[in-house]
Amino acid sequence: MRGLLNGALAPGGDLSGAAFEVLTQLIGSAKTYRLTYSGLDEAVQLITKACR
């Protein structure tokens, strides 16, 4: 998310309406995950599996 927002910043600090619309579409289409786990080892395994 940080990389996406950093790449969306305009040199003057303003984000045009069109650029904002594109940004919201990109965020809306991003894959998201909800992880439920009871321990760190299990969480690491779930994240590793999700990134493949």
A tleap script that builds the chain and sets N, CA, C and O, in Angstrom:
source leaprc.protein.ff14SB
mol = sequence {
  NMET ARG GLY LEU LEU ASN GLY ALA LEU ALA
  PRO GLY GLY ASP LEU SER GLY ALA ALA PHE
  GLU VAL LEU THR GLN LEU ILE GLY SER ALA
  LYS THR TYR ARG LEU THR TYR SER GLY LEU
  ASP GLU ALA VAL GLN LEU ILE THR LYS ALA
  CYS CARG
}
set mol.1.N position { 0.827 -1.180 0.000 }
set mol.1.CA position { 0.000 0.000 0.000 }
set mol.1.C position { 0.876 1.251 0.000 }
set mol.1.O position { 0.607 2.212 -0.721 }
set mol.2.N position { 1.926 1.225 0.818 }
set mol.2.CA position { 2.809 2.392 0.877 }
set mol.2.C position { 3.432 2.680 -0.488 }
set mol.2.O position { 3.495 3.832 -0.917 }
set mol.3.N position { 3.893 1.627 -1.168 }
set mol.3.CA position { 4.492 1.813 -2.491 }
set mol.3.C position { 3.501 2.359 -3.492 }
set mol.3.O position { 3.853 3.195 -4.325 }
set mol.4.N position { 2.272 1.900 -3.423 }
set mol.4.CA position { 1.230 2.387 -4.321 }
set mol.4.C position { 0.969 3.870 -4.089 }
set mol.4.O position { 0.883 4.647 -5.040 }
set mol.5.N position { 0.844 4.257 -2.834 }
set mol.5.CA position { 0.587 5.661 -2.521 }
set mol.5.C position { 1.781 6.547 -2.834 }
set mol.5.O position { 1.608 7.664 -3.322 }
set mol.6.N position { 2.992 6.069 -2.562 }
set mol.6.CA position { 4.181 6.857 -2.897 }
set mol.6.C position { 4.272 7.090 -4.401 }
set mol.6.O position { 4.663 8.172 -4.839 }
set mol.7.N position { 3.916 6.088 -5.188 }
set mol.7.CA position { 3.945 6.226 -6.631 }
set mol.7.C position { 2.841 7.110 -7.167 }
set mol.7.O position { 2.920 7.572 -8.305 }
set mol.8.N position { 1.811 7.354 -6.371 }
set mol.8.CA position { 0.680 8.160 -6.811 }
set mol.8.C position { 0.851 9.638 -6.510 }
set mol.8.O position { 0.055 10.456 -6.971 }
set mol.9.N position { 1.865 9.992 -5.752 }
set mol.9.CA position { 2.042 11.394 -5.388 }
set mol.9.C position { 2.514 12.213 -6.573 }
set mol.9.O position { 3.421 11.810 -7.300 }
set mol.10.N position { 1.902 13.349 -6.757 }
set mol.10.CA position { 2.282 14.271 -7.822 }
set mol.10.C position { 3.394 15.184 -7.307 }
set mol.10.O position { 3.477 15.438 -6.105 }
set mol.11.N position { 4.251 15.678 -8.208 }
set mol.11.CA position { 5.352 16.549 -7.777 }
set mol.11.C position { 4.872 17.755 -6.954 }
set mol.11.O position { 5.542 18.154 -6.002 }
set mol.12.N position { 3.739 18.326 -7.305 }
set mol.12.CA position { 3.228 19.484 -6.577 }
set mol.12.C position { 2.458 19.108 -5.324 }
set mol.12.O position { 2.019 19.985 -4.579 }
set mol.13.N position { 2.290 17.821 -5.084 }
set mol.13.CA position { 1.573 17.376 -3.904 }
set mol.13.C position { 0.079 17.217 -4.112 }
set mol.13.O position { -0.627 16.772 -3.207 }
set mol.14.N position { -0.414 17.573 -5.292 }
set mol.14.CA position { -1.840 17.454 -5.586 }
set mol.14.C position { -2.092 16.221 -6.434 }
set mol.14.O position { -1.288 15.874 -7.300 }
set mol.15.N position { -3.214 15.562 -6.180 }
set mol.15.CA position { -3.618 14.390 -6.948 }
set mol.15.C position { -4.860 14.792 -7.742 }
set mol.15.O position { -5.875 15.178 -7.162 }
set mol.16.N position { -4.775 14.702 -9.059 }
set mol.16.CA position { -5.902 15.105 -9.903 }
set mol.16.C position { -7.081 14.160 -9.692 }
set mol.16.O position { -6.921 13.058 -9.168 }
set mol.17.N position { -8.252 14.600 -10.102 }
set mol.17.CA position { -9.442 13.760 -9.996 }
set mol.17.C position { -9.288 12.457 -10.750 }
set mol.17.O position { -9.682 11.398 -10.261 }
set mol.18.N position { -8.711 12.533 -11.949 }
set mol.18.CA position { -8.515 11.327 -12.758 }
set mol.18.C position { -7.524 10.380 -12.084 }
set mol.18.O position { -7.747 9.170 -12.045 }
set mol.19.N position { -6.440 10.924 -11.559 }
set mol.19.CA position { -5.447 10.094 -10.883 }
set mol.19.C position { -6.038 9.458 -9.622 }
set mol.19.O position { -5.749 8.302 -9.312 }
set mol.20.N position { -6.858 10.209 -8.906 }
set mol.20.CA position { -7.505 9.667 -7.715 }
set mol.20.C position { -8.450 8.533 -8.086 }
set mol.20.O position { -8.526 7.532 -7.374 }
set mol.21.N position { -9.161 8.681 -9.182 }
set mol.21.CA position { -10.077 7.627 -9.643 }
set mol.21.C position { -9.307 6.356 -9.982 }
set mol.21.O position { -9.725 5.256 -9.620 }
set mol.22.N position { -8.194 6.504 -10.669 }
set mol.22.CA position { -7.361 5.341 -11.003 }
set mol.22.C position { -6.843 4.686 -9.726 }
set mol.22.O position { -6.843 3.461 -9.611 }
set mol.23.N position { -6.406 5.493 -8.777 }
set mol.23.CA position { -5.908 4.969 -7.512 }
set mol.23.C position { -6.994 4.191 -6.771 }
set mol.23.O position { -6.724 3.113 -6.241 }
set mol.24.N position { -8.200 4.713 -6.727 }
set mol.24.CA position { -9.281 4.007 -6.035 }
set mol.24.C position { -9.641 2.711 -6.757 }
set mol.24.O position { -9.994 1.725 -6.109 }
set mol.25.N position { -9.557 2.695 -8.078 }
set mol.25.CA position { -9.823 1.466 -8.826 }
set mol.25.C position { -8.752 0.411 -8.530 }
set mol.25.O position { -9.066 -0.767 -8.363 }
set mol.26.N position { -7.496 0.839 -8.468 }
set mol.26.CA position { -6.409 -0.095 -8.155 }
set mol.26.C position { -6.572 -0.680 -6.754 }
set mol.26.O position { -6.419 -1.885 -6.556 }
set mol.27.N position { -6.876 0.165 -5.802 }
set mol.27.CA position { -7.064 -0.319 -4.432 }
set mol.27.C position { -8.266 -1.252 -4.363 }
set mol.27.O position { -8.221 -2.278 -3.684 }
set mol.28.N position { -9.333 -0.901 -5.059 }
set mol.28.CA position { -10.533 -1.729 -5.050 }
set mol.28.C position { -10.347 -3.086 -5.688 }
set mol.28.O position { -11.051 -4.034 -5.341 }
set mol.29.N position { -9.410 -3.198 -6.617 }
set mol.29.CA position { -9.199 -4.468 -7.309 }
set mol.29.C position { -8.077 -5.308 -6.689 }
set mol.29.O position { -7.810 -6.418 -7.149 }
set mol.30.N position { -7.429 -4.790 -5.663 }
set mol.30.CA position { -6.326 -5.518 -5.030 }
set mol.30.C position { -6.838 -6.752 -4.301 }
set mol.30.O position { -7.902 -6.727 -3.681 }
set mol.31.N position { -6.073 -7.824 -4.382 }
set mol.31.CA position { -6.408 -9.038 -3.633 }
set mol.31.C position { -6.112 -8.782 -2.159 }
set mol.31.O position { -5.069 -8.230 -1.810 }
set mol.32.N position { -7.020 -9.180 -1.320 }
set mol.32.CA position { -6.815 -9.034 0.113 }
set mol.32.C position { -7.040 -10.377 0.799 }
set mol.32.O position { -7.735 -11.250 0.279 }
set mol.33.N position { -6.450 -10.522 1.954 }
set mol.33.CA position { -6.561 -11.755 2.713 }
set mol.33.C position { -6.870 -11.430 4.162 }
set mol.33.O position { -6.445 -10.408 4.702 }
set mol.34.N position { -7.613 -12.318 4.764 }
set mol.34.CA position { -7.872 -12.228 6.195 }
set mol.34.C position { -7.321 -13.499 6.823 }
set mol.34.O position { -7.763 -14.605 6.514 }
set mol.35.N position { -6.364 -13.325 7.695 }
set mol.35.CA position { -5.714 -14.467 8.312 }
set mol.35.C position { -6.164 -14.608 9.759 }
set mol.35.O position { -6.176 -13.646 10.527 }
set mol.36.N position { -6.526 -15.810 10.099 }
set mol.36.CA position { -6.855 -16.145 11.480 }
set mol.36.C position { -5.916 -17.254 11.899 }
set mol.36.O position { -5.888 -18.317 11.278 }
set mol.37.N position { -5.159 -17.019 12.933 }
set mol.37.CA position { -4.167 -17.992 13.354 }
set mol.37.C position { -3.988 -17.919 14.866 }
set mol.37.O position { -4.348 -16.933 15.508 }
set mol.38.N position { -3.426 -18.981 15.411 }
set mol.38.CA position { -3.232 -19.020 16.849 }
set mol.38.C position { -1.773 -18.882 17.253 }
set mol.38.O position { -1.468 -18.741 18.437 }
set mol.39.N position { -0.876 -18.922 16.288 }
set mol.39.CA position { 0.546 -18.811 16.615 }
set mol.39.C position { 1.337 -18.230 15.458 }
set mol.39.O position { 0.885 -18.230 14.314 }
set mol.40.N position { 2.513 -17.739 15.770 }
set mol.40.CA position { 3.359 -17.110 14.769 }
set mol.40.C position { 3.747 -18.071 13.651 }
set mol.40.O position { 3.715 -17.692 12.480 }
set mol.41.N position { 4.109 -19.292 13.984 }
set mol.41.CA position { 4.527 -20.261 12.958 }
set mol.41.C position { 3.405 -20.501 11.949 }
set mol.41.O position { 3.643 -20.558 10.742 }
set mol.42.N position { 2.188 -20.639 12.456 }
set mol.42.CA position { 1.044 -20.849 11.563 }
set mol.42.C position { 0.814 -19.621 10.684 }
set mol.42.O position { 0.503 -19.754 9.500 }
set mol.43.N position { 0.963 -18.436 11.255 }
set mol.43.CA position { 0.782 -17.200 10.485 }
set mol.43.C position { 1.797 -17.103 9.358 }
set mol.43.O position { 1.448 -16.732 8.237 }
set mol.44.N position { 3.045 -17.432 9.645 }
set mol.44.CA position { 4.099 -17.390 8.624 }
set mol.44.C position { 3.770 -18.362 7.496 }
set mol.44.O position { 3.936 -18.024 6.324 }
set mol.45.N position { 3.313 -19.549 7.828 }
set mol.45.CA position { 2.951 -20.533 6.809 }
set mol.45.C position { 1.802 -20.021 5.941 }
set mol.45.O position { 1.831 -20.186 4.722 }
set mol.46.N position { 0.798 -19.406 6.554 }
set mol.46.CA position { -0.342 -18.892 5.788 }
set mol.46.C position { 0.076 -17.756 4.860 }
set mol.46.O position { -0.362 -17.696 3.711 }
set mol.47.N position { 0.909 -16.870 5.349 }
set mol.47.CA position { 1.372 -15.748 4.516 }
set mol.47.C position { 2.222 -16.256 3.375 }
set mol.47.O position { 2.078 -15.793 2.244 }
set mol.48.N position { 3.114 -17.209 3.650 }
set mol.48.CA position { 3.952 -17.777 2.594 }
set mol.48.C position { 3.097 -18.432 1.523 }
set mol.48.O position { 3.354 -18.263 0.331 }
set mol.49.N position { 2.094 -19.169 1.935 }
set mol.49.CA position { 1.201 -19.826 0.986 }
set mol.49.C position { 0.437 -18.797 0.155 }
set mol.49.O position { 0.265 -18.985 -1.050 }
set mol.50.N position { -0.018 -17.727 0.771 }
set mol.50.CA position { -0.788 -16.694 0.065 }
set mol.50.C position { 0.049 -15.945 -0.961 }
set mol.50.O position { -0.486 -15.446 -1.951 }
set mol.51.N position { 1.351 -15.862 -0.738 }
set mol.51.CA position { 2.221 -15.110 -1.648 }
set mol.51.C position { 2.713 -15.919 -2.842 }
set mol.51.O position { 3.400 -15.388 -3.714 }
set mol.52.N position { 2.367 -17.191 -2.882 }
set mol.52.CA position { 2.807 -18.023 -4.015 }
set mol.52.C position { 1.958 -17.810 -5.210 }
set mol.52.O position { 2.188 -18.428 -6.249 }
savepdb mol mol.pdb
quit
